Amino acid sequence: MTCAAINDGDFVDPHIIAFAWIPTKVLGMAVSSCSSGGSTTEAQPSSGVTQQQATPSISATPKAICEPFLKSLPCGTYSSTGGTDNGQEIPWPANGAVQVRLDKIDNETYLTAVLPCGPLNTPVKINGTVLKADGEIALGASACIDPALNEQQTWALDLIKKGFQMSLIEGAFTWTNGLDTLRFASI
């Protein structure tokens, strides 16, 4: 493995590194860290740029561990089977338009959801059977040209932001906030 040394203030060619918006100090730490834990030797290529030759090393990365929504449910991914908006049945969730999963990473629980217009991820707090977003909601890069899909995305995102009661109703895993519900089945 070869790592180029990048220091704070160095110019980083955006054509070489796709994430050029990352401050060079952070980027430098990330690039330099590819040699941490392994043995290194200095090499001087003809260009005059100092490079480090590193033996690959294994670094500890956080592992996502599947977390059940309710103690009575198996851990896994759930797909929407139906729902209500203000107490009225809505058809769009019936086709699996919303898929959800909980994971624990470094003692923090995260909700990952795929909504009609794209994915989201957010840390959550669970108090008994009430789940609520607890921090920034990261939305995946996507877009909804169709106004109906955009409305569905907004509705589902609002439900997640407000929080909801989780329960089993007639055998279906259900999220409820007031008269709004989403029903799920394990996939």
C-alpha positions in Angstrom: 0.0 0.0 0.0 1.3 3.5 -0.8 0.2 6.6 1.0 1.0 10.2 0.0 1.8 12.5 2.9 -0.6 15.5 2.9 -0.2 18.2 5.4 -2.4 21.1 6.6 -2.4 23.8 3.9 -1.2 21.5 1.1 -3.0 21.8 -2.2 -5.1 18.8 -3.0 -6.0 18.3 -6.7 -9.8 17.8 -6.8 -9.4 15.6 -9.8 -7.3 13.1 -7.8 -9.4 13.1 -4.6 -13.1 13.1 -5.0 -13.7 14.5 -1.5 -11.7 17.7 -2.0 -14.2 19.6 0.1 -12.8 17.9 3.2 -10.4 20.2 5.1 -6.9 19.1 4.2 -6.1 18.6 7.9 -8.8 15.9 8.2 -8.0 14.5 4.8 -4.3 14.4 5.7 -5.1 12.5 8.9 -7.3 10.1 6.9 -4.6 9.5 4.2 -1.8 9.4 6.7 -3.7 6.9 8.9 -3.5 4.3 6.1 -0.1 3.5 7.5 -0.9 3.6 11.2 -0.4 0.3 12.8 1.8 -1.1 10.1 5.5 -0.7 9.5 6.6 2.2 7.3 9.7 3.1 5.3 10.4 6.4 3.6 10.8 6.4 -0.2 11.8 9.3 -2.4 10.3 9.1 -5.9 11.8 11.1 -8.7 9.0 13.7 -8.3 10.4 14.8 -4.9 7.1 14.0 -3.2 7.6 12.1 0.1 5.7 8.8 0.2 5.3 6.2 2.8 5.4 2.5 2.0 3.1 0.8 4.4 2.3 -2.8 5.2 -1.5 -3.1 5.4 -2.9 -3.1 8.9 -6.3 -3.8 10.3 -8.0 -0.9 12.0 -11.0 -1.2 14.3 -14.1 0.1 12.5 -17.5 0.3 14.2 -19.8 -2.6 13.4 -23.5 -2.3 13.0 -25.4 -4.8 15.1 -29.0 -5.3 14.1 -31.4 -4.1 16.9 -35.0 -5.2 17.2 -37.7 -2.5 17.1 -39.6 -4.3 19.8 -38.5 -7.1 22.1 -41.2 -9.3 20.7 -40.0 -8.8 17.1 -37.1 -10.4 15.3 -34.3 -8.2 14.3 -34.2 -7.3 10.6 -35.6 -5.1 7.8 -39.3 -4.3 7.6 -41.2 -3.2 4.5 -44.4 -1.1 4.7 -47.7 -2.9 3.9 -50.2 -0.1 4.5 -50.9 3.0 6.5 -53.3 5.8 7.5 -53.1 9.6 7.2 -55.4 11.4 9.6 -57.3 8.1 10.1 -57.9 7.5 6.4 -56.3 4.5 4.7 -53.6 5.5 2.2 -52.6 3.2 -0.7 -49.0 4.1 -1.3 -47.3 2.4 1.6 -48.9 -1.0 0.6 -46.3 -1.7 -2.0 -43.3 -1.5 0.3 -42.6 2.2 -0.3 -41.0 2.4 3.1 -38.3 0.0 4.4 -36.8 0.4 7.8 -34.1 -1.2 10.0 -32.5 -0.4 13.4 -28.8 -0.9 14.1 -26.7 -0.3 17.1 -23.3 1.3 16.4 -20.9 2.2 19.3 -23.8 2.0 21.8 -26.0 4.4 19.8 -29.1 3.2 18.0 -29.7 4.3 14.4 -32.8 4.1 12.2 -32.1 3.5 8.5 -35.1 4.0 6.2 -35.6 3.9 2.5 -38.5 6.3 1.7 -40.2 7.0 -1.7 -37.5 9.5 -2.7 -34.4 8.0 -1.2 -32.7 6.8 2.0 -32.2 8.4 5.4 -30.3 7.6 8.6 -30.7 9.1 12.0 -29.7 8.4 15.6 -32.8 7.6 17.6 -33.9 7.2 21.2 -36.3 4.5 22.3 -38.3 5.1 25.5 -40.3 2.0 26.1 -42.1 1.6 22.8 -41.8 5.2 21.7 -39.1 5.9 19.0 -38.0 9.4 18.2 -35.2 10.9 16.1 -32.5 12.1 18.3 -30.1 14.2 16.2 -29.4 15.2 12.6 -31.3 13.2 10.0 -29.0 12.4 7.1 -30.9 12.2 3.8 -29.3 10.4 0.9 -28.7 12.1 -2.4 -31.9 11.7 -4.3 -34.7 13.7 -5.7 -38.4 13.5 -6.4 -39.6 14.9 -9.6 -43.1 13.4 -9.1 -45.1 15.7 -6.7 -47.0 12.6 -5.4 -43.7 10.9 -4.4 -42.4 14.1 -2.9 -45.6 14.3 -0.8 -45.2 10.7 0.4 -41.5 11.4 1.3 -42.5 14.4 3.3 -45.3 12.6 5.1 -43.0 9.7 6.1 -40.1 12.0 7.1 -42.5 14.1 9.3 -43.7 10.9 11.0 -40.1 10.0 11.8 -39.2 13.5 13.0 -42.3 13.7 15.3 -41.7 10.2 16.7 -44.2 7.3 17.1 -45.5 4.6 19.2 -44.4 1.1 18.1 -46.8 -1.8 18.6 -48.2 -5.0 17.2 -51.8 -4.4 15.9 -53.5 -7.5 14.6 -50.1 -9.1 14.1 -48.7 -6.2 12.1 -45.7 -4.2 13.3 -47.2 -0.7 13.4 -45.9 2.9 13.9 -48.6 5.3 15.3 -48.6 9.0 15.9 -52.1 10.3 16.5 -54.2 9.2 13.5 -51.2 8.5 11.3 -49.9 5.0 11.0 -47.5 2.9 9.0 -47.8 -0.9 9.0 -44.8 -3.2 8.3 -44.0 -6.9 7.6 -40.6 -8.5 8.0 -38.7 -9.1 4.8 
